[in-house]
Amino acid sequence: MAEEINIKSGKADAAAKKKSDISAYTKRTVLEFLQQNGCTHANLETVTRARRGNTQKILDFFCKSYANAEQAVNQDYNSVSLNNINHWLELLNKSELSNLCEYESAAVLNAIRRNEPQPEPEQLEGIDMSEAYTFLENALTGQPQKTLSEATEKFMAREIELLIAEANTEESDSLARDIGQQLSTRQDYNYEAEPHRCSLDPLFLNDKEP
């Protein structure tokens, strides 16, 4: 197979040059302003007007960057599994499960955190497993999250990335389609009649249970 040759067009060269006209300092200044004051078009115009001479270039750069980032996210996470999440969450919210479930999963994590010996953070390059279990426990019960140490935060972020990657496989998509089919054909979700489903099987996927 012939080696692919990357030929840049004049437009691509011009775009690269235009992008390089905006300094890293300017980009950082604009981003910090948006983080502190909110990422709105009005705020973007306010901060770019302060950069005299580069206003339109900065506006064009950030608007294009936003569009490119949105497109990249859609491409990376446009899977059947992730697209079904909103549908599932709507179902669970409509069923008001928070008033019915016993939060068994969170109770298990709480028991692990309180009763099982955990490695010291020094043994795990600074990762605090007690913090990690607390984070998951709060997520399962809808409680406010506490600030994580830097090492624990990076660890949890990586684990979430791995879960997303696992959801973006053909096998996961096939399973998600099967689950979606079951959800579309089921007419009734009677959580009061089967309260154990609320936490352990909220989508009624295991119909073999009594």
N, C-alpha and C positions, 0 to 999 in steps of 0.2 A: 504494500500500500504506500502510495506516495506521501511524503511528509507534508502535513498541512502547513501552508504558508500564511501567516497573519499579515494581511495588507491593510494598513490604516488609510482611511480616506482623508481628504483635506478637511472635511467637516469634523472628523474625529480628532485630528490634530488641533483644529481651532477650538474644539470643546475642551480638550485637555489644557490648552494654553489659557483659555478663559477661566477654567477652574483654578489654575495655578496663580492667577492674578489676586486671589483672595488669600491673605496670609493666615497661618494657623492661629495667630493671636486674635485676629478678627473673628474667625470662626468660634474660638473658645469664648470670646467676649459676648458674642450674640447668644450662644448656647447657655451660658451662665445667666444672662438676663432673662431668657425664656424660662429657665428652670425656676428662677426666683419669682417671676411675675406671671407665669402662665404662658402656655404655647398657643397664642392666638395670632391671627393675622394683624390685628391692631398693634399688638406688642412687637411683632416682627417689624412692622413699619416704623414704630417708634425708635427701636434700637438701631435700625439701619439708617435712619435719617441722621443719626448722630455720627455716622461714619461718612463724612462728607466726601463726595467724589466717587464713592463706591456703592451708593444706595441701590441702584438698579441691579448691579452685578450681584450684590449680596442677596437681594430678594430673589433673583432668578436662581441663584445657587441653592438656597435653602428650599425653595419651592420644588425644584427639580430633585433635590436630595430626598425630600419627603415622599414624592411620587415614586422614586426608585426604591426607597425603603419599604413602602406599602406593597409594591409589586413583588419585592423579594420575599416579604412575609407571606403573602398569598401563595407564592410558588412553593415555599418551604413547608407550609403548614396546611395546604389545601388537601387534606385527606378526608376520607369518609368518616373515620373515627372522630376526628376533631370537629368536623362539621355537624356531627350528630349531638355533640355535647350540649349546645344551646337548646335543642329540642328536648333532651333528657332533663336539663335543668328546669325548663318551663313546666314539664310534667311534675317534677318533684316539688316545685314551688306551688303549683296549683293544688297539689294534694296536701299542702301544709304539713309536711312530714316532721318539721321541727317541733311541732306540738305533740307528735305521736311517738317518735322514736326514742329509744333509751340510750342512744349513743354508745352502743356496745364496743365499737372499734376504738373510740376515744378512751373508754374505760380500760381497755386492754393496754393501750399505750401508757396510760397513767399508772397502771399497775407495774408495767415494765420499768418505767422511770423511777418509781418509788421503791421497788422491791428487789430488782435485779442489779447486781454490781456492774457499774459502767467503767470502761477504761478511762484513765485520766487523759485530759486533753493533750498533755505532753507526749503520751504514747501514740496519739493519732495526728501528729503535726498540728496541734492546736484545735482540732475538731472536738466540740463538746457535745457528746451524744445526748446528754440530758437536755441541752438546748434544742437539739434536733427533734427529740421525742415531744418536747413541749410545743414546738412549732406545729408538728403534725396533729397533736391533740387539740390545739386551739383552732387549727384549720377545720377539723372534723366537727367541732362544736360551735364554730362561728364566733369565737372569741377574738378580741384584739391581739395582735402579735407583739411579742416583746422583741427588742433589738437583739440581733444575733451577733456573735463575734465574727470577725472578718473571715476566719477559716471555716467556721460553721456555715456562714452565709454562702460562701463559694461551694462548699460541699453540697448543700441543699439545692443550689442553683444547678449544679452539675447533675444531680439525681433527677431533677425535673426535666432537664434537657434529654437525659437518657429515656425517660418515660415518653416524652414527645417523639423521640426517634423511634421508639418501639411502636408507638401508635401510627407511625407513618410507614408501615410495612404492608405488603400485599395480604399477608395472613391476617393482620389486625383489621384491614379494610374489609376483608371477607367476613370476619367475625362481626364487625360493626353492621354490615349489611343484613346478616342474619338477625341480629338484635333489633335493628330497625324494622325488619319485617314482622317480628313478633310484637313490637310496640304498635305497629300500624293495624294489626289484626285484633289485638286485645281490646275488648270493649269496656272492661271494668277493672278497677284497681281498688279493691276493698281492704284498706289497711286496718280498719277497725275490726274486721272479722279475722284478720291474720296479722296481728300487731308485730309479730317477730319479723315480718318482711320489711318493716319501716327502715331498720338499720342494716339488716343483713342481706336483704334481697329486694330493694326498693323498686326495681323494674320488673319484678315477677319473672325472672329468667329461669329460675329453678323450680319448675312446676312439679317436680317429683317430691318436693317437700309436702308434708301434710298440712 
